[in-house]
């Protein structure tokens, strides 16, 4: 759990599962199936969310969906504030993104800067047919004109609050909380 005191628990394990199930159905419906579709998780917590969505979509459609992992570290506009040696992880997208319908997946949409960096990183890999955005939590406070196509839960927050997303794959627990 991140520093601070838990103000409210927004989602538990079942709430996260229900949100992802709904998003999976919405992705299939909007894209009229899974043809030419690739889910790309933004490292760190976007990756397990993308993998879970792919499993749910496979259960719905009976077809597998490619899942990629995108590291945006070097595309961030605050790179100089991250320290002398920012931790760069690998980008691993198993297909050519050119001509694909890409669904970027992240845990929290806040200012929009992470998504902007992800768009830059993706475009360096090729020119997708389209790019959509799926997030577990949209907390508002945008600094850039970016919106999500698929949202698990809208959570209005103050600028002083922090959304803490914990996933079993990383944190050994599924929960979303507001911290103050």
PLY file of the C-alpha trace (Angstrom):
ply
format ascii 1.0
element vertex 180
property float x
property float y
property float z
element edge 179
property int vertex1
property int vertex2
end_header
0.00 0.00 0.00
1.24 3.48 -0.82
2.05 6.03 1.85
-0.87 7.77 3.46
-4.10 6.73 5.07
-6.84 4.84 3.26
-9.83 7.16 2.97
-12.12 4.77 1.09
-12.01 1.37 -0.57
-13.49 1.87 -4.04
-13.24 -1.62 -5.53
-12.54 -5.02 -4.04
-11.59 -8.17 -5.93
-15.17 -8.75 -7.14
-15.60 -5.12 -8.16
-12.42 -5.25 -10.25
-13.55 -8.52 -11.86
-16.99 -7.09 -12.71
-15.46 -3.89 -14.14
-13.03 -5.82 -16.34
-15.79 -8.19 -17.51
-17.91 -5.21 -18.58
-14.93 -3.58 -20.33
-14.16 -6.85 -22.15
-17.74 -7.02 -23.47
-17.61 -3.34 -24.51
-14.32 -3.89 -26.40
-15.76 -6.86 -28.30
-18.98 -4.97 -29.08
-17.31 -1.74 -30.24
-14.81 -3.62 -32.44
-17.43 -6.07 -33.77
-15.35 -9.00 -32.55
-11.61 -9.42 -32.12
-10.39 -9.38 -35.72
-7.15 -7.36 -36.01
-7.26 -6.48 -32.27
-4.28 -6.21 -29.92
-4.36 -5.20 -26.24
-1.29 -3.27 -25.07
-0.74 -2.80 -21.34
1.18 0.25 -20.17
3.82 -0.94 -17.71
3.37 -1.53 -14.78
-0.20 -2.30 -13.74
-1.66 -1.92 -17.23
0.04 -5.18 -18.24
-1.80 -7.56 -15.88
-5.04 -5.70 -16.61
-4.51 -6.23 -20.37
-3.76 -9.92 -19.75
-6.95 -10.32 -17.70
-8.99 -8.55 -20.39
-7.53 -10.88 -23.03
-8.59 -13.92 -20.97
-12.10 -12.52 -20.55
-12.38 -11.70 -24.27
-11.23 -15.23 -25.12
-14.04 -16.62 -22.93
-16.57 -14.36 -24.67
-15.43 -14.85 -28.28
-13.59 -18.17 -28.14
-10.60 -16.51 -29.84
-7.29 -15.38 -28.42
-6.23 -11.75 -28.54
-2.59 -10.65 -28.75
-1.29 -8.83 -25.66
1.69 -6.50 -25.62
3.66 -4.67 -22.94
4.62 -1.04 -23.47
7.33 0.79 -21.52
6.92 4.57 -21.77
9.78 5.64 -19.49
11.83 7.38 -22.17
8.73 9.11 -23.59
7.69 10.78 -20.34
7.75 14.58 -20.19
8.94 14.41 -16.57
11.91 12.13 -17.28
14.41 14.58 -15.79
12.57 14.51 -12.46
12.73 10.71 -12.17
16.38 10.66 -11.14
19.70 10.09 -12.85
19.00 6.51 -13.91
15.29 5.92 -14.55
14.33 2.24 -14.66
13.65 1.33 -18.29
11.82 -1.95 -18.89
11.37 -3.66 -22.22
8.55 -3.12 -24.65
7.23 -6.43 -25.94
4.45 -6.35 -28.52
4.13 -9.73 -30.28
2.68 -8.31 -33.52
3.37 -5.46 -35.90
1.14 -2.60 -34.71
0.76 -1.22 -38.25
-2.85 -1.55 -39.33
-3.98 -3.06 -36.01
-6.78 -1.93 -33.71
-4.83 -1.23 -30.53
-6.47 -0.99 -27.11
-4.10 0.69 -24.67
-4.74 -0.50 -21.12
-3.79 1.33 -17.91
-4.87 1.30 -14.29
-5.61 5.01 -13.66
-6.31 7.91 -16.02
-5.39 11.20 -14.34
-3.66 14.08 -16.17
-3.40 12.24 -19.50
0.39 12.56 -19.66
1.03 8.82 -19.35
-1.35 8.16 -22.23
0.31 10.86 -24.35
3.68 9.20 -23.76
2.17 5.81 -24.66
0.76 7.23 -27.91
4.21 8.57 -28.82
5.83 5.21 -28.03
3.23 3.29 -30.05
3.55 5.56 -33.06
7.30 4.95 -33.07
6.49 1.24 -33.58
4.19 1.76 -36.56
0.88 3.28 -37.60
-2.08 1.44 -36.06
-5.50 1.51 -37.73
-6.89 2.92 -34.48
-5.94 3.37 -30.84
-8.51 3.06 -28.07
-8.00 3.50 -24.32
-9.26 1.27 -21.51
-8.69 2.24 -17.88
-9.79 0.68 -14.61
-10.19 4.09 -12.91
-10.78 7.57 -14.36
-10.15 10.14 -11.64
-10.48 13.33 -13.69
-8.11 16.33 -13.50
-7.01 16.13 -17.16
-4.16 18.37 -18.32
-4.36 17.10 -21.91
-7.39 16.50 -24.17
-7.47 12.73 -23.63
-10.43 10.55 -22.69
-10.91 6.83 -22.21
-13.10 4.71 -24.48
-13.64 2.11 -21.74
-13.79 2.96 -18.02
-14.15 0.57 -15.11
-15.14 3.28 -12.64
-15.21 7.08 -12.58
-13.87 8.33 -9.26
-13.94 12.10 -8.69
-10.96 13.01 -6.50
-9.25 16.07 -5.12
-5.73 16.91 -6.23
-4.45 15.91 -2.77
-5.88 12.41 -2.95
-4.11 9.44 -4.53
-5.71 6.41 -6.16
-3.97 3.22 -5.05
-4.52 0.25 -7.38
-3.31 -3.11 -6.12
-3.33 -6.19 -8.34
-2.62 -9.78 -7.30
0.05 -10.19 -9.98
2.13 -7.39 -8.43
0.74 -6.66 -4.95
-0.76 -10.06 -3.99
-4.18 -8.42 -3.49
-6.88 -6.93 -5.73
-8.18 -3.60 -4.43
-8.58 0.05 -5.37
-8.50 2.70 -2.64
-8.47 6.46 -2.27
-5.55 7.54 -0.09
-5.11 10.90 1.60
0 1
1 2
2 3
3 4
4 5
5 6
6 7
7 8
8 9
9 10
10 11
11 12
12 13
13 14
14 15
15 16
16 17
17 18
18 19
19 20
20 21
21 22
22 23
23 24
24 25
25 26
26 27
27 28
28 29
29 30
30 31
31 32
32 33
33 34
34 35
35 36
36 37
37 38
38 39
39 40
40 41
41 42
42 43
43 44
44 45
45 46
46 47
47 48
48 49
49 50
50 51
51 52
52 53
53 54
54 55
55 56
56 57
57 58
58 59
59 60
60 61
61 62
62 63
63 64
64 65
65 66
66 67
67 68
68 69
69 70
70 71
71 72
72 73
73 74
74 75
75 76
76 77
77 78
78 79
79 80
80 81
81 82
82 83
83 84
84 85
85 86
86 87
87 88
88 89
89 90
90 91
91 92
92 93
93 94
94 95
95 96
96 97
97 98
98 99
99 100
100 101
101 102
102 103
103 104
104 105
105 106
106 107
107 108
108 109
109 110
110 111
111 112
112 113
113 114
114 115
115 116
116 117
117 118
118 119
119 120
120 121
121 122
122 123
123 124
124 125
125 126
126 127
127 128
128 129
129 130
130 131
131 132
132 133
133 134
134 135
135 136
136 137
137 138
138 139
139 140
140 141
141 142
142 143
143 144
144 145
145 146
146 147
147 148
148 149
149 150
150 151
151 152
152 153
153 154
154 155
155 156
156 157
157 158
158 159
159 160
160 161
161 162
162 163
163 164
164 165
165 166
166 167
167 168
168 169
169 170
170 171
171 172
172 173
173 174
174 175
175 176
176 177
177 178
178 179
